[in-house]
Amino acid sequence: MPFSEKLSKLRRDKGLTQEELAKKIGVGIAQMRRYEKGISSPTLEVIKNMAKTLGVSSDELIFDENEGVANSRILDSKLLEQFEV
């Protein structure tokens, strides 16, 4: 799933409007709309704020399921579960 779609889905799942999420992560509403349309990509700092606000890891926000760095390097699933949100 593209980043823009994943961001939009996670935001809606959290019950936030674009404007509410934009305020929480420190960007303008127009920029938030660009992220969700796939026109613009957020900085690392914004991705970090998005992940914290949405209650997910940066890996979950950026990568598709089972594509993240932790999933590819940590073979012990019990250990991996301890580090996931």
N, C-alpha and C positions, 0 to 999 in steps of 0.2 A: 504494500500500500504506500503510495507516495506520502512524503512528509506532510504536505498541505492537507491531505485527506485525514491523516492520522491526527494531526493537530486539531482539526475541526471536530472530529469524532470524540477525542478526549475532552475537549472543552465542553461539548454538549453533554457528555456523560457526567461531567462534574456539575452541570446545571448552570454554567456561566455563559453570559453573552460575550460577544466579541469585545464590547466596550469594557466589561468588567475584567476580562482577562488582560486586555491591553493595559489598564490601570495597574493591575497587580504586578505585571512584569516590567512596567516602566517604558512602554512604547505608546505611540499615538494610535488611535483607532484606524486611521488610513493605513498605517504600516501593518497592523494586525490583519486587516483585510488582504493586503498583499501577500502575507505569509500563507493565509488560507486559500488564496487563489493560485499559489505557486509562482507568483511573479517575482517575489523577493525571498531571500534566505536570511534567517536571523544570525546574529553574531553568537559566538560561544557563550558570552555572558547572558544573552537573552535566552538561549537554549537552556542554560542552567536555571534561570528564573522560571521558565515555562515548566520544566520538569518538577521543580519544587512545588510550584503552585498547583500543578495537575496531579501531584502525588505519584509520579513515575520516575524511573531512572532516565538519564540522558540517553542511554542505549535504547530503552524502550521507545523513546520519542523519535529517535533518528533511524534506527535499524528495524527491519522486519523481524518477525518472530524467529528465534533460533539463528539470527544473523549477527548478533552483537558480539563484542570482543569477549565478554565474560563467558558467554555460552560456548565459544569456540576454544577457550583456553582452560576452563575449569571442568574437568571430567567428572568430578564427584558431585552428583546432583544435590545431595543433602547439603554440602558446603555451599553450593551456588544459591540454594534457597535461602540461606542465612543472610546473603548479601542483597537479595532482591527486596524491593519495597512491598 
